[in-house]
C-alpha cells in the first residue's frame, strides 16, 4: 500500500529539519565561497639560490595542502549533517510503512466485519 506524499510530509519532523537547515546552508555557502574565492596564485619567482627556491615552493605547497585539509573537514561535517537528516527521514518513512500496513490490515478486517454484520442482520442479500 503506497504512502501518500501528504502523509509522508505530515510525519517528517519538520521542526528538526528547519532547525538544522540554516546551519547546513551556512556551512555549504562558506564551503562554496572559499572554493570560489581561492584562486591559486602562481609562486613568485625567486632569484638566487636553488635551495631557497625549493624551500619556498615547499612552503607554498604545504599552505595549499593545509587549505585543502580545512575544506575537506568542512565538507565532511556538512555531509555528516546531511546524512543524519537523511537517516531521520528514512526512519520516519519506515514508521509510515509499518503504520500503513497496519491500517491496510485493519481496513480489511473491518470491511469483512461490516459485510458479515450486514449479511447476518438482514438474513442474506435476497431476503428482503
KELO-357817 format. One record per residue (C-alpha): residue number from 0; residue in one letter; x, y, z. Coordinates in Angstrom, 3 decimals. Example, Ala and Ser with C-alpha at 12.3 -4.5 7.8 and 13.67 -1.06 7.14 Angstrom:
<mardrens>
MARDREN_0_A_12.300_-4.500_7.800
MARDREN_1_S_13.670_-1.060_7.140
</mardrens>
This chain:
<mardrens>
MARDREN_0_X_0.000_0.000_0.000
MARDREN_1_X_1.780_3.192_-1.109
MARDREN_2_X_2.238_6.056_1.281
MARDREN_3_X_0.764_9.300_0.073
MARDREN_4_X_3.102_12.238_-0.225
MARDREN_5_X_0.886_14.339_2.005
MARDREN_6_X_1.039_11.745_4.789
MARDREN_7_X_4.810_11.492_4.479
MARDREN_8_X_5.159_15.256_4.660
MARDREN_9_X_2.997_15.413_7.779
MARDREN_10_X_5.055_12.861_9.708
MARDREN_11_X_8.536_14.241_8.949
MARDREN_12_X_9.887_16.126_11.987
MARDREN_13_X_9.946_19.490_10.231
MARDREN_14_X_10.925_21.265_13.419
MARDREN_15_X_14.236_19.391_13.469
MARDREN_16_X_14.747_19.854_9.748
MARDREN_17_X_14.018_23.581_9.935
MARDREN_18_X_16.261_23.967_12.987
MARDREN_19_X_19.192_22.271_11.253
MARDREN_20_X_18.685_23.832_7.817
MARDREN_21_X_20.252_27.264_8.464
MARDREN_22_X_23.437_25.690_9.794
MARDREN_23_X_23.693_23.383_6.806
MARDREN_24_X_23.039_26.183_4.342
MARDREN_25_X_25.548_28.438_6.108
MARDREN_26_X_28.184_25.684_6.033
MARDREN_27_X_27.557_24.956_2.378
MARDREN_28_X_27.760_28.640_1.455
MARDREN_29_X_31.030_29.049_3.353
MARDREN_30_X_32.494_25.997_1.695
MARDREN_31_X_31.481_27.084_-1.801
MARDREN_32_X_32.578_30.678_-1.194
MARDREN_33_X_36.006_29.524_-0.066
MARDREN_34_X_36.305_27.230_-3.054
MARDREN_35_X_35.419_30.048_-5.454
MARDREN_36_X_37.413_32.774_-3.716
MARDREN_37_X_40.635_30.843_-3.604
MARDREN_38_X_42.347_31.382_-6.889
MARDREN_39_X_45.720_29.712_-6.956
MARDREN_40_X_48.386_32.356_-7.030
MARDREN_41_X_51.382_31.382_-9.070
MARDREN_42_X_54.519_31.380_-6.984
MARDREN_43_X_56.661_34.444_-7.240
MARDREN_44_X_59.922_33.595_-8.896
MARDREN_45_X_62.819_33.734_-6.548
MARDREN_46_X_66.137_34.614_-7.998
MARDREN_47_X_69.196_33.270_-6.476
MARDREN_48_X_69.832_30.078_-4.625
MARDREN_49_X_68.019_26.955_-5.996
MARDREN_50_X_67.763_25.633_-2.428
MARDREN_51_X_65.878_28.790_-1.398
MARDREN_52_X_63.538_28.370_-4.408
MARDREN_53_X_62.820_24.779_-3.427
MARDREN_54_X_62.134_25.746_0.201
MARDREN_55_X_59.747_28.499_-0.867
MARDREN_56_X_57.922_26.115_-3.206
MARDREN_57_X_57.614_23.510_-0.438
MARDREN_58_X_56.185_26.144_1.906
MARDREN_59_X_53.604_27.192_-0.705
MARDREN_60_X_52.614_23.572_-1.282
MARDREN_61_X_52.231_22.971_2.467
MARDREN_62_X_49.990_26.048_2.798
MARDREN_63_X_47.846_24.857_-0.092
MARDREN_64_X_47.601_21.403_1.428
MARDREN_65_X_46.520_22.914_4.773
MARDREN_66_X_43.747_24.889_2.999
MARDREN_67_X_42.563_21.755_1.221
MARDREN_68_X_42.528_19.870_4.509
MARDREN_69_X_40.373_22.576_6.116
MARDREN_70_X_37.948_22.490_3.187
MARDREN_71_X_37.788_18.714_3.359
MARDREN_72_X_36.898_18.845_7.068
MARDREN_73_X_34.137_21.384_6.391
MARDREN_74_X_32.747_19.223_3.591
MARDREN_75_X_32.846_16.147_5.834
MARDREN_76_X_30.898_17.963_8.566
MARDREN_77_X_28.309_19.090_6.038
MARDREN_78_X_27.964_15.564_4.661
MARDREN_79_X_27.625_14.168_8.180
MARDREN_80_X_24.818_16.609_8.927
MARDREN_81_X_23.037_15.728_5.684
MARDREN_82_X_23.469_12.015_6.399
MARDREN_83_X_21.909_12.449_9.847
MARDREN_84_X_18.903_14.214_8.361
MARDREN_85_X_18.611_11.537_5.694
MARDREN_86_X_18.658_8.843_8.382
MARDREN_87_X_15.853_10.627_10.235
MARDREN_88_X_13.761_10.804_7.063
MARDREN_89_X_14.347_7.096_6.360
MARDREN_90_X_13.362_6.228_9.926
MARDREN_91_X_10.119_8.192_9.606
MARDREN_92_X_9.359_6.525_6.269
MARDREN_93_X_9.843_3.098_7.868
MARDREN_94_X_7.380_4.070_10.610
MARDREN_95_X_4.923_5.226_7.951
MARDREN_96_X_5.281_1.941_6.071
MARDREN_97_X_4.502_-0.036_9.217
MARDREN_98_X_1.532_2.162_10.041
MARDREN_99_X_0.148_1.968_6.509
MARDREN_100_X_0.473_-1.835_6.567
MARDREN_101_X_-1.394_-1.928_9.890
MARDREN_102_X_-4.018_0.430_8.504
MARDREN_103_X_-4.492_-1.790_5.452
MARDREN_104_X_-4.983_-4.897_7.554
MARDREN_105_X_-7.338_-3.068_9.919
MARDREN_106_X_-9.370_-1.753_6.990
MARDREN_107_X_-9.612_-5.237_5.511
MARDREN_108_X_-10.755_-6.776_8.802
MARDREN_109_X_-13.315_-4.009_9.329
MARDREN_110_X_-14.650_-4.481_5.794
MARDREN_111_X_-15.134_-8.199_6.436
MARDREN_112_X_-16.847_-7.463_9.776
MARDREN_113_X_-19.167_-4.912_8.133
MARDREN_114_X_-20.142_-7.310_5.345
MARDREN_115_X_-20.694_-10.109_7.855
MARDREN_116_X_-22.848_-7.802_10.018
MARDREN_117_X_-24.976_-6.813_7.031
MARDREN_118_X_-25.413_-10.406_5.955
MARDREN_119_X_-26.347_-11.573_9.438
MARDREN_120_X_-28.663_-8.655_10.247
MARDREN_121_X_-30.675_-8.890_7.005
MARDREN_122_X_-30.592_-12.663_6.727
MARDREN_123_X_-28.745_-12.533_3.443
MARDREN_124_X_-28.855_-10.284_0.412
MARDREN_125_X_-32.012_-11.696_-1.194
MARDREN_126_X_-34.229_-11.982_1.910
MARDREN_127_X_-35.963_-8.604_1.933
</mardrens>
